[in-house]
């Protein structure tokens, strides 16, 4: 991004302080020819559907972790004696099946595919890698053969912002540079993959995704200077 420019009126370089918004997702389909867009569109649409479902699963897993302490099983009684409850006795004429009651505070999330009409309960979630394998198998069938043969091309036309470099300070010849990298680069499929790492010299800390707009500039604080995008993975 053009953050530094020569000012003829003062005869020196200066930093451009204004705020500049940047997208977290770059859709390049609008930049493609009609023919190329038609080839990328099926995989692009399906990938976006899957990303909505991934976001829902992340929400469910976060709620599961938050509800875990209240749903923990009680500790055994002192002395090693564990009280057993006989569930075989029930009211006459009734058929009762003993089941483990789910905690009331563990919610479910609706599938983004309304056609399936399914609700994904918190306890029904599989490992994220299982979902990603299924998605990859479906996506690969939608990729145009000519795109597969074009090594290194973007098969969907969609790109993710994965890293950026910021400049802090008012002067063009000084200041402080920092790096920010999306956690998904290091931990794909993790529940917090939307958050970021902040690299401030040798100090590394977690940086919430919702704070990214603070890097758009508008003052002497850290302003985005270099943006790095990567084509969305089909895996």
C-alpha positions as CSV (number, residue, x, y, z in Angstrom):
1,X,0.0,0.0,0.0
2,X,1.2,3.5,-0.8
3,X,2.0,4.8,2.7
4,X,5.0,7.0,1.8
5,X,5.2,9.7,-0.8
6,X,7.5,12.6,-1.8
7,X,6.2,16.0,-0.9
8,X,7.5,18.6,-3.2
9,X,6.3,21.5,-1.0
10,X,8.6,20.5,1.8
11,X,11.2,18.6,-0.2
12,X,11.1,15.3,1.8
13,X,9.3,12.0,2.1
14,X,6.2,11.9,4.2
15,X,3.9,9.2,5.5
16,X,0.3,9.1,4.2
17,X,-1.7,8.8,7.4
18,X,-5.2,8.4,6.0
19,X,-7.3,5.3,6.8
20,X,-7.5,2.7,4.1
21,X,-9.8,-0.3,4.5
22,X,-8.6,-3.7,3.2
23,X,-10.7,-6.9,2.6
24,X,-10.1,-10.1,4.5
25,X,-11.3,-12.0,1.5
26,X,-10.4,-11.0,-2.0
27,X,-12.8,-12.1,-4.8
28,X,-10.9,-12.0,-8.1
29,X,-13.8,-13.4,-10.1
30,X,-14.9,-9.9,-11.1
31,X,-11.4,-9.3,-12.6
32,X,-11.5,-12.5,-14.7
33,X,-12.8,-12.9,-18.2
34,X,-16.3,-14.3,-18.7
35,X,-14.9,-17.6,-19.9
36,X,-12.5,-17.9,-16.9
37,X,-15.1,-16.9,-14.4
38,X,-17.5,-19.6,-15.7
39,X,-14.8,-22.2,-15.1
40,X,-14.1,-21.1,-11.5
41,X,-17.7,-20.3,-10.4
42,X,-18.9,-23.9,-9.4
43,X,-15.9,-24.5,-7.1
44,X,-16.1,-20.9,-5.8
45,X,-19.7,-21.2,-4.8
46,X,-19.3,-24.5,-3.1
47,X,-16.2,-23.4,-1.2
48,X,-18.1,-20.4,0.2
49,X,-20.9,-22.8,1.3
50,X,-18.4,-24.9,3.2
51,X,-16.8,-21.9,4.8
52,X,-20.2,-20.9,6.3
53,X,-20.5,-24.4,7.7
54,X,-17.0,-24.3,9.1
55,X,-17.8,-21.0,10.9
56,X,-20.9,-22.6,12.5
57,X,-18.8,-25.6,13.7
58,X,-16.3,-23.2,15.2
59,X,-19.1,-21.5,17.1
60,X,-20.4,-24.8,18.4
61,X,-17.0,-25.9,19.6
62,X,-16.4,-22.7,21.4
63,X,-19.8,-23.0,23.2
64,X,-18.9,-26.6,24.1
65,X,-15.6,-25.5,25.7
66,X,-17.5,-22.8,27.6
67,X,-20.1,-25.2,28.9
68,X,-17.6,-28.0,29.7
69,X,-17.1,-27.1,33.4
70,X,-20.8,-27.2,34.2
71,X,-21.2,-30.6,32.5
72,X,-18.3,-32.3,34.2
73,X,-19.2,-35.6,35.9
74,X,-19.2,-35.5,39.8
75,X,-16.1,-36.8,41.6
76,X,-16.3,-40.2,43.3
77,X,-17.1,-40.3,47.0
78,X,-14.2,-40.4,49.5
79,X,-12.8,-43.9,50.2
80,X,-13.1,-45.0,46.6
81,X,-16.8,-45.9,47.0
82,X,-18.8,-45.1,43.9
83,X,-22.6,-44.9,44.3
84,X,-24.4,-47.0,41.7
85,X,-28.0,-46.1,40.7
86,X,-30.4,-48.9,39.6
87,X,-32.3,-47.6,36.6
88,X,-34.1,-50.8,35.9
89,X,-36.9,-50.0,38.3
90,X,-39.6,-47.9,36.5
91,X,-43.3,-47.3,36.7
92,X,-45.4,-50.2,35.7
93,X,-46.5,-50.3,32.1
94,X,-43.8,-47.8,30.9
95,X,-40.8,-48.6,28.7
96,X,-37.9,-46.5,30.0
97,X,-34.4,-46.5,28.4
98,X,-31.5,-45.2,30.5
99,X,-29.6,-42.5,28.6
100,X,-27.1,-39.8,29.5
101,X,-28.8,-36.5,29.7
102,X,-27.2,-33.8,27.7
103,X,-26.4,-30.6,29.6
104,X,-29.1,-28.0,29.1
105,X,-26.6,-25.3,28.4
106,X,-24.9,-27.0,25.4
107,X,-26.7,-25.7,22.3
108,X,-27.0,-26.9,18.8
109,X,-26.5,-25.1,15.6
110,X,-28.5,-25.4,12.4
111,X,-26.8,-26.5,9.3
112,X,-26.3,-23.8,6.7
113,X,-27.8,-26.1,4.1
114,X,-31.5,-25.7,4.7
115,X,-32.3,-28.4,2.2
116,X,-30.9,-31.0,4.5
117,X,-32.9,-29.7,7.4
118,X,-30.4,-31.1,9.9
119,X,-29.3,-29.7,13.3
120,X,-25.8,-30.3,14.4
121,X,-25.8,-30.9,18.1
122,X,-22.7,-30.1,20.1
123,X,-22.0,-33.7,21.0
124,X,-22.4,-34.9,17.4
125,X,-19.5,-33.0,16.0
126,X,-16.7,-35.1,14.5
127,X,-13.1,-34.1,14.3
128,X,-12.6,-31.1,11.9
129,X,-10.3,-33.1,9.7
130,X,-13.2,-35.5,8.9
131,X,-15.3,-32.6,7.5
132,X,-12.3,-31.2,5.6
133,X,-11.6,-34.5,3.9
134,X,-15.3,-34.8,2.8
135,X,-15.3,-31.2,1.6
136,X,-12.1,-31.7,-0.4
137,X,-13.5,-34.8,-2.1
138,X,-16.6,-32.8,-3.2
139,X,-14.7,-29.7,-4.3
140,X,-12.1,-31.6,-6.4
141,X,-15.0,-32.8,-8.6
142,X,-16.1,-29.2,-9.3
143,X,-12.7,-28.0,-10.4
144,X,-12.5,-27.5,-14.1
145,X,-9.9,-30.0,-15.6
146,X,-8.1,-27.2,-17.4
147,X,-7.6,-25.5,-14.0
148,X,-6.1,-28.7,-12.5
149,X,-3.6,-28.7,-15.3
150,X,-2.6,-25.1,-14.7
151,X,0.0,-25.6,-11.9
152,X,-0.2,-22.8,-9.3
153,X,-3.4,-21.2,-10.5
154,X,-6.3,-20.2,-8.2
155,X,-9.0,-22.8,-8.8
156,X,-11.7,-20.7,-7.2
157,X,-10.7,-17.1,-7.7
158,X,-11.0,-16.5,-4.0
159,X,-8.1,-15.3,-1.9
160,X,-7.6,-15.0,1.9
161,X,-5.6,-12.3,3.7
162,X,-3.1,-14.3,5.6
163,X,-0.4,-11.8,6.7
164,X,0.4,-8.1,6.7
165,X,3.2,-5.8,7.7
166,X,2.4,-2.5,9.5
167,X,4.3,0.7,10.1
168,X,4.0,2.7,13.3
169,X,5.0,6.3,13.5
170,X,4.6,9.6,11.7
171,X,7.9,9.8,9.8
172,X,8.8,8.1,6.5
173,X,12.4,7.6,7.5
174,X,11.8,6.1,10.9
175,X,9.2,4.2,13.0
176,X,8.6,0.6,13.9
177,X,7.5,-2.3,11.7
178,X,5.5,-5.3,12.9
179,X,4.1,-8.4,11.3
180,X,0.7,-10.1,11.7
181,X,0.0,-13.7,10.5
182,X,-3.3,-15.5,10.5
183,X,-3.3,-18.5,12.9
184,X,-4.7,-20.8,10.1
185,X,-1.3,-20.6,8.4
186,X,0.2,-22.6,11.2
187,X,-2.9,-24.4,12.6
188,X,-5.4,-25.2,9.7
189,X,-8.7,-26.4,11.0
190,X,-8.2,-25.1,14.6
191,X,-11.2,-23.5,16.4
192,X,-9.4,-20.2,16.6
193,X,-8.0,-20.2,13.1
194,X,-9.7,-16.8,12.4
195,X,-7.5,-15.1,14.9
196,X,-4.0,-13.8,14.3
197,X,-0.5,-13.8,15.7
198,X,1.3,-10.4,16.3
199,X,5.1,-10.4,15.8
200,X,6.6,-7.4,17.6
201,X,10.4,-8.0,17.3
202,X,10.9,-11.1,19.5
203,X,7.6,-10.8,21.3
204,X,4.8,-12.9,19.8
205,X,1.2,-12.6,21.1
206,X,-2.3,-13.5,20.0
207,X,-4.3,-10.8,18.1
208,X,-8.1,-11.2,17.8
209,X,-9.5,-11.0,14.3
210,X,-12.0,-8.3,15.4
211,X,-9.2,-5.9,16.0
212,X,-7.9,-6.0,12.4
213,X,-9.7,-2.8,11.5
214,X,-7.5,-0.9,14.0
215,X,-4.7,-1.5,11.4
216,X,-6.4,0.4,8.7
217,X,-4.5,3.6,9.6
218,X,-5.8,7.1,10.3
219,X,-3.1,8.1,12.8
220,X,0.4,7.4,14.0
221,X,-0.4,4.0,15.3
222,X,0.3,0.8,13.3
223,X,-1.0,1.1,9.7
224,X,-1.1,-1.7,7.2
225,X,1.7,-1.3,4.7
226,X,2.1,-4.7,3.0
227,X,-0.8,-7.1,2.5
228,X,-0.3,-10.8,1.6
229,X,-3.1,-12.8,0.1
230,X,-3.1,-16.5,-0.7
231,X,-5.6,-18.4,-2.8
232,X,-8.1,-20.3,-0.8
233,X,-7.2,-23.9,-0.2
234,X,-9.6,-26.6,-1.4
235,X,-8.6,-28.8,1.5
